Amino acid sequence: MNQATTKSTVTVVIAGEEYTIRAEAAPEYMRECAAFVDHTISQVTRQRTLVEAHKAAILAALSITDQLFQARAETEALRREIARLAAKLTADIEASVPPGDLASHHEEPLGSPGATRPGRASAADG
C-alpha cells in the first residue's frame, strides 16, 4: 500500500545564496542541515582566501563527508564493544548460575493450564 508522503518546503540561505528546499524532513531539521553546510563553507572560506564558491562547496562537502565517515567508524566501534560486553556479561551470568539451574526452570506459557504468574502462588503450591 503506497502512502502519500508529506513534503515540506523551506527557504534557506547557504553561502549568501537563497535555496528553496522541498523534502520529507521537518522544516526545522532542513534549516539545521542548511545552517551546518553554511557554517562549514564559512570555515573553508575563512581558512583559504580567494576560494571560488563552487570549490568552497566541494571542500565543505569533503569535510562533512569526513565527519560522517568518522562518526560511522565510532558507531561501529561502539557496537562491537557493546556486543563484546554483552557476551562477557552473558558468560559471567551463566558461570554464576549452578549447572542445569537455568534449564531446570520450565514454565508453561501464561494462559495455559497450570501456568502461574510470577510472584503468585498457584493452588498446587500449597
C-alpha positions as a Markdown table, in Angstrom:
| # | Residue | x | y | z |
|---|---|---|---|---|
| 1 | Met | 0.0 | 0.0 | 0.0 |
| 2 | Asn | 1.5 | 3.3 | -1.0 |
| 3 | Gln | 1.0 | 6.1 | 1.4 |
| 4 | Ala | 1.4 | 9.7 | 0.2 |
| 5 | Thr | 4.3 | 11.4 | 1.9 |
| 6 | Thr | 4.0 | 14.9 | 3.1 |
| 7 | Lys | 6.8 | 17.2 | 1.8 |
| 8 | Ser | 7.7 | 20.4 | 3.5 |
| 9 | Thr | 9.2 | 23.4 | 1.7 |
| 10 | Val | 11.6 | 25.7 | 3.4 |
| 11 | Thr | 13.8 | 28.6 | 2.1 |
| 12 | Val | 17.4 | 28.7 | 3.5 |
| 13 | Val | 20.5 | 30.7 | 2.8 |
| 14 | Ile | 23.8 | 28.9 | 2.2 |
| 15 | Ala | 26.9 | 30.9 | 1.4 |
| 16 | Gly | 24.9 | 34.0 | 0.7 |
| 17 | Glu | 22.6 | 32.2 | -1.8 |
| 18 | Glu | 18.9 | 31.5 | -1.2 |
| 19 | Tyr | 17.7 | 28.0 | -1.8 |
| 20 | Thr | 14.2 | 26.6 | -1.6 |
| 21 | Ile | 14.3 | 23.0 | -0.4 |
| 22 | Arg | 11.5 | 20.6 | -0.6 |
| 23 | Ala | 11.8 | 17.3 | 1.4 |
| 24 | Glu | 10.0 | 14.9 | 3.6 |
| 25 | Ala | 12.0 | 16.1 | 6.6 |
| 26 | Ala | 10.7 | 18.7 | 9.1 |
| 27 | Pro | 11.4 | 22.3 | 8.2 |
| 28 | Glu | 13.4 | 22.9 | 11.3 |
| 29 | Tyr | 15.6 | 19.9 | 10.5 |
| 30 | Met | 16.2 | 21.2 | 7.0 |
| 31 | Arg | 17.2 | 24.6 | 8.4 |
| 32 | Glu | 19.6 | 22.9 | 10.8 |
| 33 | Cys | 21.2 | 20.9 | 8.0 |
| 34 | Ala | 21.5 | 24.1 | 5.8 |
| 35 | Ala | 23.0 | 26.0 | 8.7 |
| 36 | Phe | 25.6 | 23.3 | 9.2 |
| 37 | Val | 26.5 | 23.4 | 5.5 |
| 38 | Asp | 26.6 | 27.2 | 5.6 |
| 39 | His | 28.9 | 27.1 | 8.7 |
| 40 | Thr | 31.2 | 24.6 | 7.1 |
| 41 | Ile | 31.5 | 26.6 | 3.9 |
| 42 | Ser | 32.2 | 29.7 | 6.0 |
| 43 | Gln | 35.0 | 27.8 | 7.8 |
| 44 | Val | 36.5 | 26.8 | 4.5 |
| 45 | Thr | 36.4 | 30.3 | 3.1 |
| 46 | Arg | 38.0 | 31.7 | 6.3 |
| 47 | Gln | 40.9 | 29.3 | 6.1 |
| 48 | Arg | 41.5 | 29.8 | 2.4 |
| 49 | Thr | 41.3 | 33.3 | 1.0 |
| 50 | Leu | 40.1 | 33.8 | -2.6 |
| 51 | Val | 38.3 | 30.4 | -2.8 |
| 52 | Glu | 35.7 | 30.2 | -5.6 |
| 53 | Ala | 32.2 | 29.4 | -4.3 |
| 54 | His | 32.0 | 26.0 | -6.1 |
| 55 | Lys | 35.4 | 25.0 | -4.7 |
| 56 | Ala | 34.4 | 26.1 | -1.2 |
| 57 | Ala | 31.3 | 23.9 | -1.5 |
| 58 | Ile | 33.3 | 20.9 | -2.6 |
| 59 | Leu | 35.8 | 21.4 | 0.2 |
| 60 | Ala | 32.9 | 21.7 | 2.7 |
| 61 | Ala | 31.3 | 18.5 | 1.3 |
| 62 | Leu | 34.6 | 16.7 | 1.8 |
| 63 | Ser | 34.8 | 18.0 | 5.4 |
| 64 | Ile | 31.3 | 16.9 | 6.1 |
| 65 | Thr | 31.9 | 13.5 | 4.5 |
| 66 | Asp | 35.0 | 13.1 | 6.6 |
| 67 | Gln | 32.9 | 13.8 | 9.7 |
| 68 | Leu | 30.2 | 11.3 | 8.6 |
| 69 | Phe | 32.8 | 8.6 | 8.0 |
| 70 | Gln | 34.4 | 9.2 | 11.4 |
| 71 | Ala | 31.0 | 9.1 | 13.1 |
| 72 | Arg | 30.2 | 5.8 | 11.3 |
| 73 | Ala | 33.6 | 4.3 | 12.4 |
| 74 | Glu | 33.0 | 5.4 | 16.0 |
| 75 | Thr | 29.4 | 3.9 | 15.9 |
| 76 | Glu | 30.7 | 0.6 | 14.6 |
| 77 | Ala | 33.4 | 0.5 | 17.3 |
| 78 | Leu | 30.8 | 1.2 | 19.9 |
| 79 | Arg | 28.6 | -1.6 | 18.6 |
| 80 | Arg | 31.5 | -4.1 | 18.7 |
| 81 | Glu | 32.3 | -3.0 | 22.2 |
| 82 | Ile | 28.6 | -3.4 | 23.3 |
| 83 | Ala | 28.5 | -6.9 | 21.7 |
| 84 | Arg | 31.7 | -7.8 | 23.5 |
| 85 | Leu | 30.4 | -6.6 | 26.8 |
| 86 | Ala | 27.1 | -8.3 | 26.3 |
| 87 | Ala | 28.8 | -11.6 | 25.6 |
| 88 | Lys | 31.0 | -11.2 | 28.6 |
| 89 | Leu | 28.0 | -10.4 | 30.8 |
| 90 | Thr | 26.2 | -13.4 | 29.5 |
| 91 | Ala | 29.1 | -15.6 | 30.2 |
| 92 | Asp | 29.5 | -14.2 | 33.7 |
| 93 | Ile | 25.8 | -14.8 | 34.4 |
| 94 | Glu | 25.9 | -18.3 | 33.1 |
| 95 | Ala | 29.1 | -19.0 | 35.1 |
| 96 | Ser | 27.5 | -17.8 | 38.3 |
| 97 | Val | 24.4 | -20.0 | 38.0 |
| 98 | Pro | 24.8 | -23.6 | 39.0 |
| 99 | Pro | 24.9 | -26.1 | 36.1 |
| 100 | Gly | 21.4 | -27.1 | 34.9 |
| 101 | Asp | 19.7 | -24.4 | 37.1 |
| 102 | Leu | 18.7 | -22.3 | 34.1 |
| 103 | Ala | 17.4 | -25.3 | 32.1 |
| 104 | Ser | 15.5 | -26.8 | 35.0 |
| 105 | His | 13.0 | -24.0 | 35.2 |
| 106 | His | 10.4 | -24.9 | 32.6 |
| 107 | Glu | 7.5 | -22.5 | 32.8 |
| 108 | Glu | 4.3 | -23.0 | 30.8 |
| 109 | Pro | 3.1 | -20.1 | 28.7 |
| 110 | Leu | 0.7 | -17.8 | 30.5 |
| 111 | Gly | -2.9 | -18.7 | 29.9 |
| 112 | Ser | -2.2 | -22.4 | 29.6 |
| 113 | Pro | -3.5 | -24.8 | 32.3 |
| 114 | Gly | -1.1 | -24.9 | 35.3 |
| 115 | Ala | 0.6 | -21.6 | 34.4 |
| 116 | Thr | 1.2 | -19.1 | 37.2 |
| 117 | Arg | 2.1 | -15.5 | 37.1 |
| 118 | Pro | 5.5 | -14.5 | 38.6 |
| 119 | Gly | 5.2 | -13.8 | 42.3 |
| 120 | Arg | 1.8 | -15.6 | 42.6 |
| 121 | Ala | 1.4 | -19.0 | 44.1 |
| 122 | Ser | -0.9 | -21.5 | 42.5 |
| 123 | Ala | -3.3 | -23.7 | 44.4 |
| 124 | Ala | -0.8 | -26.6 | 44.0 |
| 125 | Asp | 1.9 | -24.6 | 45.8 |
| 126 | Gly | 0.0 | -25.1 | 49.0 |
